[in-house]
């Protein structure tokens, strides 16, 4: 089995990667994400994820005869085509949440997978269309006071069960959280890596929202499988 390195300190991405069934280590990519400024939000995410992955490649030492896979991701929120990263402070978080309230926006997540030995680099991106509910000013104040928005693009977590910011979602729930596992599995399959995910667990993790590529994976693994297979189409 390959050695997996996740280029992220995000607890959310670490929890999501566990859904793949692989053991992995994490390593923080020390990069200036603001150095990437592509006008297309989806491309901006991919390029930022590439920046993270390549930073890890410069840091790690790969043992001989061990296959090493580096995984990196980046997420941004775009409202009217303008990107929203992580808020700089509580006031910035409040401003973002007010702008998003009762409106529809896009969440873009880029994923990069690098097979270190071969040098193969695979890229993918996912875009979800998200509509926020009409939460009140007081709800914004209370939510910002928890500190939860401060490390999240767009200043919110779709999975926050108390604030519950989202009213409608068209796209991958896990992608909005920060890493579309279904898209990642497709990339790993292209590298001929055995897939270990339990589709029963993966289905629950999607919170009943339909990921656009979920069915492709389910057909191969079996809806209640978890067996090791390859060959996602």
C-alpha positions as CSV (number, residue, x, y, z in Angstrom):
1,X,0.0,0.0,0.0
2,X,1.2,3.5,-0.8
3,X,2.1,6.1,1.9
4,X,-0.3,9.0,1.8
5,X,0.6,12.6,2.8
6,X,-2.2,15.1,3.3
7,X,-0.9,18.7,2.7
8,X,-3.3,20.3,5.2
9,X,-3.6,21.2,8.9
10,X,-7.4,21.4,8.5
11,X,-9.2,19.0,11.0
12,X,-12.1,18.8,8.5
13,X,-10.0,17.6,5.6
14,X,-8.3,15.1,7.9
15,X,-11.6,13.7,9.0
16,X,-12.8,13.6,5.4
17,X,-9.7,11.8,4.1
18,X,-10.4,9.1,6.7
19,X,-13.4,8.2,4.7
20,X,-11.1,6.8,2.0
21,X,-9.9,4.1,4.3
22,X,-6.2,4.8,3.9
23,X,-3.7,5.5,6.7
24,X,-2.1,8.8,6.2
25,X,0.1,11.5,7.7
26,X,-0.4,15.2,7.6
27,X,2.2,17.8,6.8
28,X,1.5,21.6,6.7
29,X,2.3,23.3,3.5
30,X,4.0,26.6,4.3
31,X,2.8,28.7,1.4
32,X,1.5,32.2,0.7
33,X,-2.0,31.4,-0.6
34,X,-2.4,35.1,-1.6
35,X,0.3,34.6,-4.2
36,X,-2.3,32.9,-6.4
37,X,-4.7,35.3,-8.0
38,X,-6.4,33.6,-10.9
39,X,-9.6,35.4,-11.9
40,X,-11.5,32.2,-12.3
41,X,-12.4,30.8,-8.8
42,X,-12.2,27.2,-9.8
43,X,-8.8,27.6,-11.4
44,X,-7.6,29.7,-8.4
45,X,-8.4,26.7,-6.1
46,X,-6.6,24.3,-8.3
47,X,-3.5,26.5,-8.6
48,X,-3.5,27.0,-4.8
49,X,-3.8,23.3,-4.2
50,X,-0.9,22.8,-6.6
51,X,1.1,25.3,-4.6
52,X,0.5,23.3,-1.4
53,X,1.3,20.0,-3.0
54,X,4.6,21.2,-4.6
55,X,5.6,22.7,-1.3
56,X,5.3,19.3,0.4
57,X,7.2,17.7,-2.4
58,X,10.1,20.0,-1.6
59,X,9.9,19.0,2.1
60,X,9.4,15.2,2.2
61,X,12.0,12.5,2.0
62,X,10.6,9.5,0.2
63,X,12.0,6.1,1.4
64,X,13.2,3.8,-1.3
65,X,10.7,1.2,-2.6
66,X,7.8,3.1,-1.0
67,X,5.2,4.6,-3.1
68,X,4.2,8.1,-1.8
69,X,1.0,10.0,-2.7
70,X,0.6,13.6,-1.8
71,X,-2.9,15.1,-1.6
72,X,-3.7,18.8,-1.4
73,X,-6.9,20.8,-1.7
74,X,-8.2,24.3,-1.5
75,X,-11.7,25.8,-1.2
76,X,-13.1,29.2,-1.9
77,X,-16.6,30.8,-1.9
78,X,-17.6,33.0,-4.8
79,X,-20.5,35.5,-4.7
80,X,-21.3,37.2,-7.9
81,X,-18.0,36.0,-9.2
82,X,-16.0,37.6,-6.4
83,X,-14.0,35.2,-4.2
84,X,-14.3,35.1,-0.5
85,X,-11.5,33.4,1.4
86,X,-11.2,33.1,5.1
87,X,-12.2,36.1,7.1
88,X,-9.5,38.3,8.6
89,X,-11.4,38.8,11.9
90,X,-14.8,38.7,13.5
91,X,-16.0,41.8,11.7
92,X,-14.9,40.5,8.3
93,X,-16.8,37.2,9.1
94,X,-19.9,39.2,10.0
95,X,-19.7,41.1,6.7
96,X,-19.3,37.9,4.7
97,X,-22.3,36.3,6.4
98,X,-24.5,39.3,5.8
99,X,-23.5,39.4,2.1
100,X,-24.3,35.7,1.7
101,X,-27.6,35.7,3.6
102,X,-30.6,34.5,1.7
103,X,-28.6,34.4,-1.5
104,X,-27.1,31.8,-3.8
105,X,-23.3,31.5,-4.3
106,X,-20.8,29.0,-5.5
107,X,-18.3,26.9,-3.5
108,X,-15.2,25.8,-5.5
109,X,-12.8,23.1,-4.3
110,X,-9.7,22.1,-6.1
111,X,-7.9,18.8,-5.5
112,X,-4.4,17.8,-6.5
113,X,-2.9,14.3,-6.2
114,X,0.8,13.7,-6.9
115,X,2.4,10.3,-7.3
116,X,5.9,11.3,-6.1
117,X,7.8,8.4,-7.6
118,X,6.4,8.8,-11.1
119,X,5.9,12.5,-11.0
120,X,2.3,12.1,-12.2
121,X,0.1,15.1,-11.1
122,X,-3.7,14.8,-11.4
123,X,-6.0,17.7,-11.0
124,X,-9.8,18.0,-10.4
125,X,-12.2,20.6,-9.2
126,X,-15.8,20.6,-7.9
127,X,-18.3,23.4,-7.9
128,X,-21.4,23.4,-5.7
129,X,-24.2,25.9,-5.9
130,X,-25.3,26.9,-2.4
131,X,-28.3,28.9,-1.2
132,X,-28.2,30.3,2.3
133,X,-31.2,30.7,4.5
134,X,-32.4,34.1,5.8
135,X,-30.7,33.9,9.2
136,X,-31.1,37.0,11.4
137,X,-28.5,39.6,12.5
138,X,-28.5,38.1,16.0
139,X,-27.9,34.6,14.7
140,X,-24.8,36.0,12.8
141,X,-23.6,37.7,16.0
142,X,-24.0,34.5,18.0
143,X,-22.4,32.3,15.4
144,X,-19.4,34.6,14.9
145,X,-18.9,34.7,18.7
146,X,-18.3,30.9,18.6
147,X,-15.2,31.5,16.5
148,X,-16.3,28.8,14.1
149,X,-16.3,31.0,11.0
150,X,-12.8,32.4,11.4
151,X,-10.9,29.5,9.6
152,X,-13.5,28.9,6.9
153,X,-13.9,30.2,3.4
154,X,-17.0,32.4,3.3
155,X,-17.1,32.4,7.1
156,X,-19.4,29.4,7.5
157,X,-19.4,25.6,7.9
158,X,-22.2,23.8,6.1
159,X,-21.9,21.1,8.8
160,X,-22.6,23.4,11.7
161,X,-25.7,21.8,13.1
162,X,-26.6,24.8,15.3
163,X,-26.3,27.6,12.9
164,X,-27.5,25.5,9.9
165,X,-26.6,28.2,7.3
166,X,-27.6,26.4,4.1
167,X,-31.1,26.0,2.8
168,X,-30.3,24.4,-0.6
169,X,-27.4,22.6,-2.1
170,X,-26.7,21.5,-5.6
171,X,-23.4,19.6,-5.5
172,X,-21.2,17.6,-3.2
173,X,-21.7,18.2,0.5
174,X,-18.2,17.0,1.3
175,X,-16.8,19.4,-1.4
176,X,-18.4,22.3,0.4
177,X,-16.8,21.0,3.6
178,X,-13.4,21.1,2.0
179,X,-12.7,17.9,0.1
180,X,-14.9,16.0,-2.3
181,X,-14.0,12.4,-1.5
182,X,-15.8,11.0,-4.6
183,X,-13.7,13.2,-6.8
184,X,-10.6,12.3,-4.9
185,X,-11.4,8.6,-5.3
186,X,-11.6,9.0,-9.0
187,X,-8.2,10.5,-9.1
188,X,-6.7,7.7,-7.0
189,X,-8.3,5.2,-9.3
190,X,-6.5,6.8,-12.2
191,X,-3.2,5.9,-10.4
192,X,-4.4,2.3,-10.1
193,X,-4.7,2.5,-6.3
194,X,-7.1,0.1,-4.6
195,X,-10.2,1.8,-3.4
196,X,-11.1,1.0,0.2
197,X,-14.0,3.3,1.0
198,X,-17.2,1.9,2.6
199,X,-20.1,3.3,0.5
200,X,-22.4,3.0,3.4
201,X,-20.2,5.3,5.5
202,X,-19.7,7.6,2.5
203,X,-23.4,7.8,1.9
204,X,-24.1,8.9,5.4
205,X,-21.3,11.4,5.3
206,X,-23.0,13.2,2.4
207,X,-25.9,14.0,4.6
208,X,-28.3,12.7,1.9
209,X,-27.2,15.3,-0.6
210,X,-26.4,13.8,-3.9
211,X,-22.8,14.2,-5.0
212,X,-22.6,14.4,-8.9
213,X,-20.1,11.6,-9.1
214,X,-21.2,9.4,-6.2
215,X,-23.2,7.0,-8.3
216,X,-20.2,6.2,-10.5
217,X,-18.3,5.1,-7.4
218,X,-21.2,3.3,-5.9
219,X,-21.6,1.2,-8.9
220,X,-18.1,-0.2,-8.5
221,X,-17.8,-0.4,-4.7
222,X,-21.4,-1.5,-4.1
223,X,-23.8,0.7,-2.2
224,X,-23.2,-1.3,1.0
225,X,-19.8,-2.7,0.0
226,X,-16.5,-1.5,1.2
227,X,-14.6,-4.1,-0.8
228,X,-11.4,-3.1,-2.5
229,X,-11.9,-2.5,-6.2
230,X,-10.6,-0.4,-9.0
231,X,-11.9,0.8,-12.4
232,X,-14.2,3.8,-11.7
233,X,-15.5,5.1,-15.1
